[in-house]
């Protein structure tokens, strides 16, 4: 099975693959091999983090450079960073430690950001907005139909 590449404004991402439907559950050795491969793939971390940064920066009108600033910045920047960290953890299944490394924060800071965003989802308006962002990510990660006859059925597959 090939991995699809998602392109968002020039950023290619190879999402971690999930088991196909109807297949047997992974064994402990399968999980260990998968995690070892993932942990050695810093490219996935950097592309996923950059994807979240670009998406949140664009949608929340916060300059990308400020999302990884070493200091908190203003409330709007801190909030945008929290959203980006939440998406990196929940949508791309990155461990809190890895998200923290990417954004220059401690894993406990990332955990706190994820809890804050989850708590804000109790507000139906905020939940609808975040759900729309999550749908953008889901849509971008879907396989595409071929554009040219004879091309693979997943247009961005490697």
Secondary structure, 3 states (H helix, E strand, C coil): CCCEEEEECCEEEECCCCCCCCCCCCCHHHHHHHHHHHHCCHHHHHHHHHHHHHHHHHHHCCCHHHHCCCCCCCHHHHHHHHHHHHHHHHCCCCCHHHHHHHHCCCHHHHHHHHHHHHHHCCCHHHHHHHHHHHHHHHHHHCCCCCCCCCCCCCCCEC
